Amino acid sequence: MTRMKLFDGIINHKEKIAVIGLGYVGLPLAVSFAKRAAVIGFDINTDKIKCYKNGIDVTKEVGDEALKGTTLQFTDNPNRIKEAKFIIITVPTPINADKTPDLSPIIEASQLVGKNLTEGAVVVYESTVYPGVTEDICIPILEEHSGLKCEIDFKVGYSPERINPGDRVHRLENIKKVVAAIDEEALEEVAKIYELIIEAGVHRVSTIKVAEATKVVENSQRDINIAFMNELSMVFNRMHIDTFEVVEAMNTKWNALGFYPGLVGGHCIGVDPYYFIYKAEKLGYHSQIILSGRQINDNMPSFVVENLIKKLIVTGKRVKDAKIVIFGITFKENCNDLRNSKIENVVKLLKEYEIEPVLVDPQANKEEAAKIYGKELTDMSAVTDADCVVFAVGHNEFKDLSFQEIDAMYKNIPNEEKIIMDLRHIFNKQAFQDNRYNYWSL
């Protein structure tokens, strides 16, 4: 099937697109394509598919109304993949406990697609991987399970996902799409089909490996810059200097990068650098800057807990009896994604001091949170008698809290014994300090 025949078939609804994996990346992609083409959305999670069919967006990325109005066909039946000629794989690529890449989801997805691959199809990977995974691992799996030959019977492309969960400004459609493919014909095919939905356009690169490298490098760059801010925070904390004030002053210069200290979690920035590090070490190069950045960011929960415990001691609290309330357990603001949230590390460290913190998060999925933390989330309105409140994530619901509403969450104790840890600097520091609160921020 030639490029124009496949493209024409898709826009005329004679050929179908299939999106494999309907999470924070796959669902918005599938819904967007469904506005222009016939699309099958596949996921192995039966419960998730049931929710989508009932118009319930568990990711909160597209919204319930968009699901109710979409023509997207949801399924957990892998046989339906056979109906599609343009197949996009958007499964997660996490890391193992030893920080090495866990490729099992993308391997299993490749096996599943391979078993249902038909001649003339194009398979595009969006999952983040280190350079070489698509060609060295995925293509052989597709060939083995399909009995077809890549470049002859089917084509393969790669286009790294760049979706920013919870971001209503930088959306799928207005983020330029990097595209690559196994040959020039497939590249033009992939580019033209993505151009149906990507208003910002596509950026073609010469090889799949370049595209794979692009994703791990752009997130590693962010990780390193945040690590630099976190290291400054640890040093300035000893100097009793407000890191946020320093950074704000620095950002008045035109070439400042605008990064701030914080807990780095999630499925991209906290994971992707390890894919690069792993591949580099396989080639005999021991990463220095990237690995150091990762170690700094991975150790930030310990830095936060260390300072929390110091605050409890300084204010005369019996540590294990202190009531700590943590606001925000997702990995970032205005997002319900709990994957690789560093708050989980904070909670584990507090438990070593026999502290069982109260957890509050209006954005997080309550059932998923209960599985991870072994306890129910508490409503904001029910928070009382706190010794210390920790605002770990900058959800809009937290930013809207007034000084009086926060004050009402504490025990009836002197203000200088009320500890507030504002990790994202979402409140006016001066207001709390003027009222003699024990305020701390990264």
Disulfide bonds with the S-S distance in Angstrom:
none
